[in-house]
Amino acid sequence: MYRSQPAERLTGIETYVSSTDGIGGRLRDRVSDFQVREREAIDPQSVDADTGSYPALVFRATLRNRDTNGFVNELASRLGISRERVTWSGTKDKRAITTQLFSIRDFEQNTLPSVSGAELEIVGRTGRPVLYGDHRGNDFEIVVRGVHPDATDRAAAITTALQQFGGEETDAGSETTVGVPNFFGPQRFGTIRPVTHEVGLAIVRGDWEQAVMTYLGNPSEDEPTETQAAREYVERTHDWEGAIERFPTHLRHERAIAHRLIETDVTGPDRFRAALTAVPTNLQTLFVHAAQSYLFNRMLSQRFERGLPFDRPVAGDVVCFLDDAGRPDPAQCQRVTASRTETIARHCDRGRAFVTAPLIGSDTELSDGEQGEIERDALDAVDLTPSAFELPGAFDSTGTRRPILLRTDLSIEAEQTDEQALAFSFSLPNGAYATVLLREYMKVPPSEME
């Protein structure tokens, strides 16, 4: 078993599927090395449609080296509206060229201002805004530079291992179907300072002060010296005014929380809960989602270490069937009994169903059998139960289920202008991470995949 990177183990990822040495290399040498385009699922009306019936303006944005939240903040500021009125289907990487749909709620105008680093194209109008998950997936074109001299041979060996893991027959074609555990990638937790899930776990435990201190303090040696010093000051003094003076202006969420701690009249533990609501609602939700993701990663790591299959069920697993859009439907799930294992396995072989693990929430029913043991062990390790996820406001989560196997058709070619580079082309469903596939090939620390 090829052991994962130390930083990955902090997020619940314990292993690699393949035992072959990686190709090495680095991502995002150039912004154009990482290109993502949403596979759109929205079918809007004409831009001239009645704004009473179709109040949301939908537009396509191609962002170059811009993070989603920063772009939304600038757009909202230029429009003079709340950022909460701008919605999108999925958050994309910053150092990349990304193309995706956004919408603006209750927006009668049919024009948009210029925004730096963004090309905007109005698509039309819809009756409701674009919501999280409103796309079929993403197409990726990614170049890995500075790879090992034997990268082509190593990549071929890794591909064979990933084909077998995904339950596919190996072939010699340039495009093949590979499979990896459907881990949540480092972006979910913070690549430089992976603490988002620790904040979420503190929230779910009801320890709001610990959640705030984990986010504001807890310095990382990989951060700039100025930022480390600010976080150390917070841990040492709990001086919120001094923290605002020391936090760099780009750490706007940390500064917003510190401002709220100064301004709020709430006392006791609720003071810290109120402070966390100073950040955008999508970040509040992300804290708890990151905690769920950490538990999910631990479950998949344990399943792999126990030698249980990912492409087919064992007794006790919960399998979900596809919805009309071809996505696993949590409302169409079956608990697999010993007598039904082979029948359900055939559905999985044909791509009609997927073995799942839970993103734990207040309504989660755990699996049975060996997978159920894995899920209970993961919860016991952090001293939580599903009911703990019943929380106020944006922190609340009822939970859902997620496929444990990520499959994709993959093409790898030598990059034409750089002999020490390989170009990867593949598509992933929404919610899946390109870095989870690429980590199997590169086998480098997450900081080198940023």
Long-range contacts (C-beta under 8 A, 24 or more apart in sequence): 1-305, 2-443, 5-443, 5-444, 5-445, 5-446, 6-445, 7-186, 7-194, 7-445, 7-446, 7-447, 8-186, 8-439, 8-446, 10-189, 10-194, 11-184, 11-186, 11-188, 11-189, 11-194, 11-197, 11-293, 11-294, 11-297, 12-183, 12-293, 12-294, 12-295, 12-296, 12-297, 12-298, 12-300, 12-301, 13-183, 13-297, 13-301, 14-298, 14-301, 14-302, 14-304, 14-305, 15-301, 15-304, 15-305, 16-439, 16-440, 16-443, 17-161, 17-162, 17-165, 17-180, 17-181, 17-304, 17-440, 18-157, 18-158, 18-161, 18-162, 18-440, 19-161, 20-154, 20-157, 20-158, 20-161, 21-148, 21-154, 21-443, 22-148, 22-154, 22-158, 22-440, 22-441, 22-442, 22-443, 22-444, 23-144, 23-147, 23-148, 23-151, 23-154, 23-155, 23-158, 23-422, 23-441, 23-442, 23-443, 24-146, 24-147, 24-148, 24-151, 24-442, 24-443, 24-444, 25-144, 25-145, 25-146, 25-147, 25-148, 25-151, 25-420, 25-421, 25-422, 25-442, 25-444, 26-144, 26-145, 26-146, 26-444, 26-448, 26-449, 27-142, 27-144, 27-435, 27-438, 27-442, 27-448, 27-449, 27-450, 28-95, 28-96, 28-450, 29-143, 29-145, 29-146, 30-143, 31-64, 31-65, 31-95, 31-96, 31-97, 32-97, 33-142, 33-143, 33-144, 33-145, 34-93, 34-95, 34-96, 34-97, 34-140, 34-142, 34-143, 35-96, 35-97, 35-98, 35-140, 35-141, 35-142, 36-92, 36-93, 36-96, 36-97, 36-98, 36-99, 36-100, 36-138, 36-139, 36-140, 36-434, 37-98, 37-99, 37-100, 37-138, 37-139, 38-89, 38-90, 38-99, 38-100, 38-101, 38-135, 38-137, 38-138, 38-139, 39-135, 39-136, 39-137, 39-138, 39-139, 39-427, 40-101, 40-135, 40-136, 41-134, 41-135, 41-136, 41-325, 42-101, 42-123, 42-126, 42-130, 42-134, 42-135, 44-123, 44-124, 44-125, 44-126, 45-124, 45-125, 45-126, 46-124, 46-125, 47-110, 47-122, 47-123, 47-124, 47-125, 48-110, 49-124, 49-125, 51-108, 51-125, 53-127, 54-125, 54-126, 54-127, 55-105, 55-106, 55-107, 55-108, 55-125, 55-127, 56-103, 56-104, 56-105, 56-106, 56-107, 56-125, 56-126, 56-127, 56-128, 56-129, 56-130, 57-103, 57-104, 57-107, 57-109, 57-110, 57-122, 57-125, 58-101, 58-102, 58-103, 58-122, 58-123, 58-124, 58-125, 58-126, 58-130, 59-101, 59-102, 59-103, 59-104, 59-112, 59-120, 59-121, 59-122, 59-123, 60-99, 60-100, 60-101, 60-102, 60-120, 60-121, 60-123, 61-99, 61-100, 61-101, 61-102, 61-118, 61-119, 61-120, 61-121, 62-97, 62-98, 62-99, 62-118, 62-119, 62-121, 63-92, 63-96, 63-97, 63-98, 63-99, 63-100, 63-117, 63-118, 64-97, 64-117, 64-118, 65-94, 65-95, 65-96, 65-97, 65-117, 66-94, 66-116, 66-117, 66-118, 67-94, 68-92, 69-280, 69-282, 69-283, 70-94, 71-115, 71-117, 71-118, 72-102, 74-115, 74-116, 75-112, 75-113, 75-115, 75-118, 78-113, 78-115, 79-104, 79-112, 79-113, 81-107, 83-280, 84-280, 84-281, 87-129, 87-130, 87-131, 88-130, 88-132, 89-130, 89-131, 89-132, 89-133, 89-134, 89-135, 89-430, 90-132, 90-133, 90-135, 90-138, 90-430, 90-431, 91-282, 93-187, 95-450, 100-135, 101-130, 101-134, 101-135, 102-130, 103-129, 103-130, 104-129, 105-129, 133-430, 133-431, 135-430, 136-325, 136-326, 136-327, 136-429, 136-430, 137-427, 137-428, 137-429, 137-430, 137-432, 138-427, 138-428, 138-430, 138-434, 139-426, 139-427, 140-424, 140-425, 140-426, 140-427, 140-428, 140-434, 141-423, 141-424, 141-425, 142-423, 142-424, 142-425, 142-434, 142-438, 143-415, 143-418, 143-421, 143-422, 143-423, 143-424, 144-421, 144-422, 144-423, 144-424, 144-438, 144-441, 144-442, 145-415, 145-418, 145-420, 145-421, 146-420, 146-421, 147-420, 147-421, 147-422, 149-420, 151-420, 151-422, 152-414, 152-422, 154-441, 155-412, 155-422, 155-441, 158-440, 158-441, 159-410, 159-412, 162-440, 165-310, 165-311, 166-310, 166-311, 166-405, 166-407, 167-309, 167-311, 167-312, 167-349, 168-407, 174-411, 174-412, 174-413, 175-409, 175-410, 175-411, 176-409, 176-410, 177-407, 177-408, 177-409, 177-410, 178-407, 178-408, 178-410, 178-437, 179-310, 179-311, 179-405, 179-406, 179-407, 180-405, 180-406, 180-436, 180-437, 180-440, 181-300, 181-301, 181-303, 181-304, 181-310, 181-404, 181-405, 181-406, 181-436, 182-300, 182-402, 182-403, 182-404, 182-405, 182-406, 182-432, 182-436, 183-296, 183-297, 183-300, 183-433, 183-436, 184-290, 184-293, 184-294, 184-296, 184-297, 184-433, 184-436, 185-433, 185-434, 185-435, 185-436, 185-439, 186-435, 186-446, 186-449, 187-433, 187-435, 188-289, 188-290, 188-293, 188-433, 189-290, 189-293, 189-294, 191-446, 191-447, 191-449, 191-450, 192-220, 192-222, 192-223, 192-447, 192-450, 193-218, 193-219, 193-220, 193-222, 193-223, 194-446, 196-286, 196-287, 196-290, 197-290, 197-291, 197-293, 197-294, 199-287, 199-290, 200-286, 200-287, 200-288, 200-289, 200-290, 200-291, 200-292, 200-294, 201-291, 201-294, 201-382, 201-384, 203-276, 203-287, 203-288, 203-291, 203-391, 203-395, 204-288, 204-291, 204-384, 204-388, 204-389, 204-391, 205-383, 205-384, 205-388, 206-269, 206-388, 208-269, 208-270, 208-272, 208-273, 208-276, 209-269, 209-272, 211-272, 211-276, 211-287, 212-257, 212-261, 212-272, 212-275, 212-276, 215-253, 215-254, 215-257, 215-276, 216-243, 216-254, 216-257, 216-258, 222-447, 224-248, 227-251, 230-254, 253-278, 253-279, 253-283, 273-392, 276-395, 277-393, 277-394, 281-394, 284-393, 284-394, 284-395, 285-394, 285-395, 285-397, 287-395, 288-389, 288-391, 288-395, 288-396, 288-397, 289-359, 289-397, 292-359, 292-360, 292-361, 292-389, 292-397, 292-399, 293-359, 295-359, 295-360, 295-378, 295-379, 295-382, 296-357, 296-358, 296-359, 296-360, 296-402, 298-378, 298-381, 299-357, 299-358, 299-371, 299-374, 299-375, 299-378, 300-357, 300-404, 302-374, 302-377, 302-378, 303-357, 303-371, 303-374, 303-404, 306-370, 306-374, 308-370, 308-371, 309-355, 310-355, 310-404, 310-405, 311-348, 311-349, 311-355, 311-405, 312-345, 312-348, 312-349, 312-355, 313-341, 313-344, 313-345, 313-348, 313-355, 314-341, 314-369, 314-370, 314-371, 315-341, 315-368, 315-369, 316-367, 316-368, 316-369, 316-370, 316-371, 316-372, 317-355, 317-356, 317-367, 317-369, 317-371, 318-355, 318-356, 318-358, 318-367, 318-371, 318-401, 319-344, 319-347, 319-348, 319-353, 319-354, 319-355, 319-356, 320-353, 320-354, 320-356, 320-401, 320-403, 321-347, 321-352, 321-353, 322-351, 322-352, 322-353, 327-429, 328-353, 328-354, 328-356, 328-401, 328-402, 328-403, 330-400, 330-401, 333-401, 335-367, 335-368, 354-403, 354-404, 354-405, 355-403, 355-404, 355-405, 356-401, 356-402, 356-403, 356-404, 357-401, 357-402, 357-404, 358-399, 358-400, 358-401, 358-402, 359-397, 359-399, 359-400, 359-401, 359-402, 360-384, 360-386, 360-389, 360-399, 361-386, 361-389, 361-397, 361-398, 361-399, 361-400, 362-386, 362-387, 362-388, 362-389, 362-390, 362-396, 362-397, 362-398, 362-399, 363-398, 363-399, 364-389, 364-398, 364-399, 402-431, 406-432, 406-436, 406-437, 408-437, 410-437
